[in-house]
């Protein structure tokens, strides 16, 4: 059986941490494969037990017991938990990456790294954090992360871009020249910053941001709109642009979306 739970961070962390979440396989067999979706976030994962199998689009990895920094996803990705496995995750907003490591984050796109290889001090501070249950682990995570959360010029730039992504004036289809006009940076400068601090191109990031906005609205209990209506609501100029963007992220058309196949946020 796959158990899923979420917990919101305290006020100090909330601008940088979207949520804490846990998944656990309490059965004696593999869980059925579920998909997680790109969401422009990074994940700090504390894995215990037999481990997690991640099915990326072109390779498969087994995350054994340990602590990992998981990079951006570019497409939906399969996740299978081995028996007795628990994973405690911190979902960081995309502008938090420069606070965690100075590595080039494009190296982690559709990939992961052992935490000790990207931030040794943080890895040592979290040693043993998951030994006494998820509530204890999350409390320790909050305590430790509070020492790492301090704005930088890089994090402020990325946060500003995401504010613009949520601004309807940046209409579809996305053009980096429009982002350059709003930020005052050259297109080359923006591309370089996104490669270093986000791991995706600005266009990829914008596409994922918009598609996830549609999907997240779709799964709300109160939603009464079709996928097409939601696409227009979130700024797509026409249905063809939306379908193309949806296929890039979901590896399939909107008509094949089935909510039960995915690990999705708890609607709030």
C-alpha positions as CSV (number, residue, x, y, z in Angstrom):
1,X,0.0,0.0,0.0
2,X,1.3,3.4,-0.9
3,X,0.8,6.1,1.7
4,X,1.1,9.8,0.8
5,X,1.1,12.8,3.1
6,X,1.9,16.5,3.0
7,X,2.9,19.1,5.5
8,X,3.3,22.8,4.9
9,X,6.5,24.5,6.1
10,X,6.7,27.2,8.8
11,X,6.5,30.9,7.9
12,X,10.2,31.4,7.6
13,X,10.7,28.7,5.1
14,X,7.5,29.2,3.1
15,X,8.9,31.6,0.5
16,X,11.5,28.9,-0.5
17,X,10.0,25.6,0.5
18,X,6.6,24.7,-1.1
19,X,5.9,21.7,1.1
20,X,7.2,18.6,2.9
21,X,5.8,15.3,1.6
22,X,6.2,11.7,2.3
23,X,5.5,8.4,0.5
24,X,5.7,5.0,2.1
25,X,5.3,1.5,0.9
26,X,3.9,-0.5,3.9
27,X,3.3,-3.7,2.0
28,X,5.6,-6.7,1.3
29,X,5.6,-6.2,-2.5
30,X,6.4,-3.5,-5.0
31,X,4.0,-0.6,-5.3
32,X,2.3,-0.1,-8.7
33,X,4.2,2.4,-10.7
34,X,2.9,5.9,-10.4
35,X,4.0,9.1,-12.2
36,X,5.2,12.3,-10.8
37,X,5.0,15.4,-12.9
38,X,7.5,18.2,-13.6
39,X,6.6,21.2,-11.5
40,X,9.7,23.5,-11.8
41,X,10.8,22.5,-8.3
42,X,13.8,20.7,-6.8
43,X,13.5,18.0,-4.2
44,X,15.6,17.0,-1.2
45,X,14.9,13.3,-0.7
46,X,15.6,11.3,2.4
47,X,15.2,7.7,1.4
48,X,15.1,4.8,3.9
49,X,14.4,1.1,3.5
50,X,14.9,-0.9,0.3
51,X,14.8,2.2,-2.0
52,X,13.0,3.8,-4.8
53,X,13.1,3.0,-8.5
54,X,12.9,6.1,-10.7
55,X,11.9,5.5,-14.4
56,X,13.2,8.5,-16.3
57,X,12.3,8.8,-20.0
58,X,15.5,7.3,-21.1
59,X,17.1,5.6,-18.1
60,X,16.2,3.9,-14.8
61,X,17.8,4.5,-11.4
62,X,17.5,2.7,-8.1
63,X,17.8,5.2,-5.2
64,X,19.1,3.2,-2.3
65,X,19.0,4.3,1.3
66,X,20.5,7.8,1.5
67,X,20.0,11.6,1.1
68,X,19.7,13.0,-2.4
69,X,19.1,16.3,-4.2
70,X,16.8,15.6,-7.1
71,X,16.9,18.0,-10.1
72,X,14.2,19.3,-12.4
73,X,12.1,16.9,-14.3
74,X,11.5,17.7,-18.0
75,X,8.7,15.0,-18.5
76,X,6.5,12.9,-16.4
77,X,8.5,10.3,-14.5
78,X,7.6,6.9,-13.1
79,X,8.2,6.0,-9.4
80,X,8.1,2.6,-7.8
81,X,8.7,2.0,-4.1
82,X,10.3,-1.3,-3.0
83,X,8.8,-3.0,0.1
84,X,9.3,-1.3,3.4
85,X,10.5,2.0,1.8
86,X,9.8,5.4,3.0
87,X,10.9,8.7,1.4
88,X,10.7,12.1,3.1
89,X,10.9,15.0,0.6
90,X,11.4,18.7,0.8
91,X,10.0,20.4,-2.3
92,X,11.9,23.6,-3.0
93,X,10.6,26.4,-5.1
94,X,12.8,26.9,-8.2
95,X,14.5,30.0,-6.9
96,X,15.8,28.1,-3.9
97,X,18.5,26.2,-5.9
98,X,21.2,28.9,-5.5
99,X,20.7,28.6,-1.7
100,X,21.5,24.9,-1.7
101,X,24.5,24.6,-3.9
102,X,26.7,26.3,-6.5
103,X,26.8,23.4,-8.8
104,X,25.4,23.9,-12.4
105,X,21.9,22.7,-12.0
106,X,21.5,21.6,-15.6
107,X,23.7,18.6,-14.6
108,X,20.8,17.4,-12.4
109,X,18.0,17.8,-14.9
110,X,16.2,14.4,-15.0
111,X,18.8,13.2,-12.6
112,X,20.0,13.4,-9.0
113,X,23.1,13.5,-6.8
114,X,24.1,12.3,-3.4
115,X,23.5,15.3,-1.1
116,X,27.1,15.1,0.3
117,X,28.5,15.7,-3.2
118,X,26.6,19.0,-3.7
119,X,26.4,20.3,-0.1
120,X,28.6,18.5,2.4
121,X,27.7,20.7,5.4
122,X,23.9,20.2,4.8
123,X,24.4,16.5,4.3
124,X,26.2,16.2,7.6
125,X,23.7,18.3,9.5
126,X,20.9,16.0,8.3
127,X,22.7,12.8,9.2
128,X,20.2,10.6,11.1
129,X,17.3,13.0,10.6
130,X,15.0,10.2,9.3
131,X,15.8,7.7,12.0
132,X,12.8,8.4,14.2
133,X,9.8,8.9,11.9
134,X,8.7,11.6,9.5
135,X,7.5,14.2,12.0
136,X,10.9,14.2,13.8
137,X,12.6,14.3,10.4
138,X,10.6,17.2,9.2
139,X,11.2,19.1,12.4
140,X,14.9,18.6,12.1
141,X,14.8,19.5,8.4
142,X,13.1,22.8,9.2
143,X,15.6,23.6,11.9
144,X,18.6,22.9,9.7
145,X,17.2,24.6,6.6
146,X,16.5,27.8,8.4
147,X,20.2,28.3,8.6
148,X,20.5,28.1,4.7
149,X,17.6,30.3,3.7
150,X,18.9,33.8,2.8
151,X,18.1,35.6,-0.4
152,X,20.7,36.0,-3.0
153,X,20.8,38.0,-6.3
154,X,20.4,34.7,-8.2
155,X,17.4,33.5,-6.2
156,X,15.8,37.0,-6.5
157,X,16.3,36.9,-10.3
158,X,14.7,33.5,-10.7
159,X,11.8,34.4,-8.4
160,X,11.2,37.6,-10.4
161,X,11.0,35.5,-13.6
162,X,8.4,33.2,-12.1
163,X,6.4,36.2,-11.0
164,X,6.3,37.2,-14.7
165,X,5.4,33.7,-15.8
166,X,2.3,34.1,-13.6
167,X,1.6,37.4,-15.3
168,X,-0.9,37.2,-18.2
169,X,1.1,39.9,-20.1
170,X,3.6,37.2,-21.0
171,X,1.2,35.6,-23.5
172,X,1.6,32.3,-25.3
173,X,3.5,31.3,-27.2
174,X,6.4,32.2,-24.8
175,X,9.1,34.4,-26.2
176,X,12.4,34.9,-24.3
177,X,12.6,38.4,-25.9
178,X,9.5,39.4,-23.9
179,X,11.1,38.1,-20.7
180,X,14.3,40.1,-21.5
181,X,12.2,43.2,-22.0
182,X,10.6,42.9,-18.6
183,X,13.8,41.9,-16.7
184,X,16.4,44.2,-18.4
185,X,18.7,41.2,-19.0
186,X,19.8,40.1,-22.5
187,X,18.4,36.8,-23.8
188,X,21.8,35.2,-23.5
189,X,22.1,36.4,-19.9
190,X,18.7,34.9,-19.0
191,X,19.5,31.6,-20.7
192,X,22.8,31.4,-18.8
193,X,21.2,32.1,-15.5
194,X,18.4,29.5,-16.1
195,X,21.0,26.9,-17.1
196,X,23.0,27.5,-14.0
197,X,20.3,28.0,-11.4
198,X,17.2,26.2,-12.8
199,X,18.5,23.5,-15.0
200,X,16.0,24.0,-17.8
201,X,15.8,26.6,-20.6
202,X,13.4,29.5,-20.0
203,X,11.0,28.2,-22.5
204,X,11.0,24.7,-21.0
205,X,10.5,26.2,-17.6
206,X,7.6,28.4,-18.7
207,X,6.0,25.4,-20.5
208,X,6.1,23.2,-17.4
209,X,4.9,26.0,-15.2
210,X,1.8,26.6,-17.4
211,X,1.0,23.0,-17.9
212,X,1.2,22.2,-14.2
213,X,-1.1,25.2,-13.5
214,X,-3.7,23.6,-15.7
215,X,-3.3,20.2,-14.2
216,X,-3.3,21.5,-10.6
217,X,-6.5,23.4,-11.3
218,X,-8.1,20.4,-13.1
219,X,-7.7,18.1,-10.0
220,X,-9.3,20.6,-7.6
221,X,-12.6,19.1,-6.2
222,X,-14.4,22.3,-7.2
223,X,-13.3,22.5,-10.8
224,X,-16.1,22.7,-13.3
225,X,-14.1,23.5,-16.5
226,X,-12.8,21.3,-19.2
227,X,-9.1,21.0,-20.0
228,X,-9.6,23.3,-23.0
229,X,-11.4,26.0,-20.9
230,X,-8.6,25.8,-18.3
231,X,-6.0,26.2,-21.0
232,X,-7.6,29.4,-22.1
233,X,-7.9,30.5,-18.5
234,X,-4.1,30.1,-18.0
235,X,-3.2,32.1,-21.1
236,X,-3.0,29.7,-24.0
237,X,-4.0,31.5,-27.2
238,X,-5.5,28.5,-28.8
239,X,-6.1,24.8,-28.3
240,X,-3.2,23.7,-30.6
241,X,-0.6,25.5,-28.6
242,X,-2.0,24.0,-25.4
243,X,-2.0,20.4,-26.8
244,X,1.6,20.8,-28.0
245,X,2.8,22.0,-24.6
246,X,0.8,19.3,-22.8
247,X,2.4,16.6,-24.9
248,X,5.9,17.9,-24.2
249,X,5.4,17.6,-20.5
250,X,3.0,14.7,-20.2
251,X,4.3,12.6,-23.1
252,X,0.7,12.2,-24.3
253,X,-2.3,14.3,-25.3
254,X,-4.7,15.9,-22.8
255,X,-7.4,13.3,-23.8
256,X,-5.3,10.5,-22.2
257,X,-4.8,12.3,-18.8
258,X,-5.9,9.9,-16.0
259,X,-5.6,11.4,-12.5
260,X,-5.3,8.0,-10.7
261,X,-2.0,7.3,-12.5
262,X,-0.2,10.1,-10.8
263,X,1.1,11.2,-7.4
264,X,-0.5,14.7,-7.3
265,X,-0.6,17.3,-4.6
266,X,-3.4,17.2,-2.1
267,X,-5.9,19.8,-3.3
268,X,-6.2,22.8,-0.9
